């Protein structure tokens, strides 16, 4: 769709601004040139979903140093990938990342499809990621709408319908201003605009290159767009985790089921998370409970995780010297290398700080 009139001026002004003010990011090509490595574009887009640029930077550098190609990533072990992802959150992204890498390496000769349709056929690649990679890596005209773009477009056109019902109108409006040429630069320019000028709170309208084109500027409160539906109350759950420390300086870690929250990650043994969980420990021992639970917030609920600890000597837990379940003794001195997700990393830090694993039978 070729843009005209006001819409074409929006694209022209924004691209001119981007040519001068584009953020320099390790996965981004300079303005006016398509990215040369679709792998880096794809990897960055997956990492950036619901995560800030500042948080992603070190992870992106570590991933591309360890796995410089999609074939290298595809060949890694699941546990190694999950450990490297620890701390980024939304761990389903990591599982999808590996599935997609293997599909590209094994089914496409290590080459990413260069169209939205082809990209959408890959596991874990949704509409946004397919559009972003098609536009940024391959120069295809694609309508790229992330949270930043959604906010910019809702303000440009003063779309008053509350989210999420407004999304079809926002996408149609974004389509109307996406140019045929430099679609990748345009998408990144819109992202930059939302991240640095057209921010959620206190947008810097005075320095915005699209100020004269923006309908929301003429309202009493541009920051009121996009209009958001009333938030639902986030439910609260409780749970229990067990710190099992062996006398030789190891702690018992388990691998969580592949499906579900924190799937495939190493973790402390943990019971169900519910309104009234069963605090029965995995085996009979003298357990010490941390004074305060570990507080953590997931997307759909908040959690208070009670931490219980015990110290066991060699040969004190079962015939094979291991607690029940599928797990491994991990050296506490190298616990950072286990790749614990944030929730369990916090629990481990609190247990070690309190010294509750030093309680003897």
N, C-alpha and C positions, 0 to 999 in steps of 0.2 A: 504494500500500500504506500503510494507516494504522498508525502505530506505537502500541504499548501497553506498559504496565508499565515495566520498567527502560529499555527503548528510548526511550519517550516522555520519561522523566525526563532521559535523556542530552541529548536535543534541547532540552528546556526549560532545563536548567542551562547548556548551551553558548551558547544564544542570549541568555540573560540576561547572561552574561559578555561576549559579543560587543557587546551594546548599550553597554557601558561601555568596553571595551578594544579595540575594532576599530581596526586600523591605518588610518591616513589615507593613502590611495594615490591618485595622480592619475586613475586609471581607475575608481575605486570610488565608488559612491553611499553616502550615509550609511546606517547600519543602519535597517531598517524601510521602505526605499524601493527599488524596482527601478532599475537603471541606465537612464538615458534615451537613451543612444546605444550601440546594439549594436556599431557599428563600433569604438568605443574598447574595449569589452569583448573583442571578438574579437581586435583587434590586441594587446592586453596579454596575452591568453592564449597566443597564438602566440609572442610574445616571451619569455614566462616559462617556456616549455618548456625544461627542463634549463639554466636561467639564473636567477641570483639577482635578487631585487627591486632590490637596489642597482645591479646592472649594467644592468637594464632601464630604470630611471628616466630617465636622460638620453636614451636612444634613443627612448623613448616620447614625450618632450617634443619632440624634434627631428622625429620622424615626424609627429606631429599638428599641429605648426606648419607643416610643409612640405606635408603632405597631410591637410587637416582632415576630409575626407570619403572614403568608399570610392570615389566616382567620381573624385576627384582622384588617389588612389593608383592606380586602374586605368588612368589615362591616362599615367602616367609611363613613361619608357623603362626597359627591363630593366637596362641598365648603371647608370643612376642609382640604381635601387632597390638593386642589389647593392652599390654603393659606399656607400650610406647604411647598409647592414646590416653593413658590414665591422667586425669586432671582436666581434660577438655570437656568431659561430660557428654550427655546424649549419646550413650555408647552404642546404640543401634547404628549410628553413623559409621562407627569403626567396623562393625560386622558387614554392613553394606559396602563399605570401601573395599574390603578384601574380596567380597564376592564379585564386585564389579571389576577389580583388577584382574582376577582370574578369568573372568569372561572375556576381557579384552586380550589378555595374553594368550589364552587357549583357543578362543573362537574367532579372533580378529587379527591374529598375527602380531599382536602388540600395538596395533594402530586403532585409535579411537574413531568411531564413525564421525563423519563431518557434517551430519544433518541432525536437526532436532529429532526427527522420527527415528533415526538410527540410534541416537543417544538414549532416547526414551526406552528403547528395547533392552538396554543394559540393566542388570539388577541394581536396585537401589537408586536409580537415577530418575528423579521426578521432573515435573514440568519446568520448575525454576532452573535446576542444574543443567538440564538439557539446553534450555535457551541460552543460559550464560556461556556454556562451553561453545555452543554453535556460533554465537556472536563474537565472543572474545578470542577464542582460539582459531576459528575458521572464517571469520568475517561475514558470516551469514546474517541476513536480516532476521532478527528474532526479538520478540518482546520480552524483556527481562524485568521481572518485578519482584524485588525482595522488600524487606520492611522499610528500608530507606526510600526506595523508589515509590513504594506505596504511599508513604507520607508526602513526598514531594508532589506527586500527581494529585492526591486528594486536595492539597492546598492550591495547586495551580488552577484546578477546575472547581474549587469550593464544593466538593462532593459531600453533601450533608447526610447521606444515608449512613447509618452506623455500620461499623464492621461487625461481623464478616460479610453481611449482605451487600456491602458496597464493592466488594472485590471484582465482580464482573464489570461494573462501570469504571472502576479504576483501571482495569486491564484494557478496556476499550479505549479509554483516554490515553493510556501509555502507548497503545498501538498507533493512535492518531499522531503522536509526536515523534515516533521512532523513524529515523531517516533510512533510506535505502543504503546509502554509503556510510561507512564508519559506524555501523551499528554497535560494534564492540566498544569503541571509544565512547559512544553515546551512553551505553549501559553503565560503563564505569564512571562516566561523568555524573550521571544521575545518582549513583551510589555515593560518590564523593560529596556531591551537593547535600545529600541527606545526612551524611556523617559529619560534615564540618560546618555547614551554614544553615540548612533547613532542618535543624535538630528538633528533637521531641519537645524540649522545653527551651524557651527563650531563643527562638530562631533569629538569626542575624539578618533580618530582611533588608537592612540598610546597605549591605554589601552583596546582596544576592544578584547574580547576573540575570535572573529571570523576574526581578521585582516588577517590571512594567507589564509582564505577561501574566502575573499571578492574581487570580480572583480573590484569594484569601487575604491578600494584603489590604484590600479595601473593606474588610470586615473588622469588627471590633477586636477580634481575637484570632489571629492566624493559627496560633498554637492549638486552637480547639479542633483543628483538622489533623488527621482523620478522626471522625466522630467514633468513639468507642462504646460498645455495649457495656452495660453494667457488669462488673466482675462477679463471677460466682465465688462463693466462699470456698476456700481451699480446705479440704478435709484434713484432719490431723490423725496420725497413726503412731503406734508405739511398736517397739521391737526389742530384741535382745541379741547381743553378740557375745562371743566367748573368746577371751584371750588365754590361750593355753601355752604356757612357757615351759620349755624343758630345761633341765639343769645345765645342759651344755650350751645354752645361749641360742636356742632355736624356738620359733613359734609355729604353731600349727596353722597352715593356710589351706583353704579349700578353693575349688574352682566352681563358680556359680553356674547354674544351668544356662545353656546357650540362649534359651528363650526367656524373656522377662527382663526386669530392670537389672542393669549392670551385668547382663548376660555374658558369660565366658570370661569374666574377670576373676583374678585371684582376690580372695577376701577372707576375713575372719569368719568362722562358723557363725551362722545367724539363723534365728527362728523366723516364723512368719511375721509380717508387719500388718497389724490390724488394730482395731479399737481396743481389743482385750486379748493380747497375745499370751501364749503359754510360755512361761519363763523356765520350763524344765531344761536343765543343762544337758549336754551330750553324754555325760557320764558322771557318776557319783564322785565328788571330791570336795575339798574345802574351797569354796568360792568366795571371793571378795568382790563386792559391787562398787563400782565407781560412784562417788558422791553425786555427780551430776550426769545426766544422760547427754549424749552427743546430739546436738540439734542440726538438722539438715533439711533443705527444702528441695523437693523434686518439682517437676512441672505441674503435676496434678495433685500433690499432697505434701504436707510437711511431716517430718518424722522425728521422734525422740527415741534414740537408740541407747538402751541401757547396756553398759559394758560390765561383764563379770569376768574375773580372772582367777587363774589358779597356776600353781607351779608344780611340775611333776618331775620326778627323777627318772633316770633311764630304767626301763623295765617296769614302770608303775602304771602304764596304761595298756592293758590288754596283752595278748600273747605276742603281737608283732610290734609292741611299743608305739602304737599309733592310736589316736582316738577313732571312734567310728566314722565311717564315711570316706569319700575319695578326697585325699588331700596330700600335703607334703610338709615336712619340717623345713622351715626356711630360716637361715641365719639372721638373727635380729640385727646384727651389724650391717647387713646388706639389705635391709628391709626396703630401702628406697628403690632397689632394683626390681622389686616384686611387682611394681606397677599397680598398687592398690588404688581403687577409685577413691575420690575425695572423702566420702563418708567413712570408709574403713581406715583410710590414712589418718583422719582425725581421731578415730577411736583408738588406733594404735599409739598415736602420739600422746593421747591423754592417759592411756594405760601405762606407758613407759614413764611419763612425767610423774604420775601418782605412785609409781613403784608397786602397783597392786599385784604385779606378776611375781613379786618376791615372797608372797605369802607361802609358808611351808606347810606340808601336811602335819 
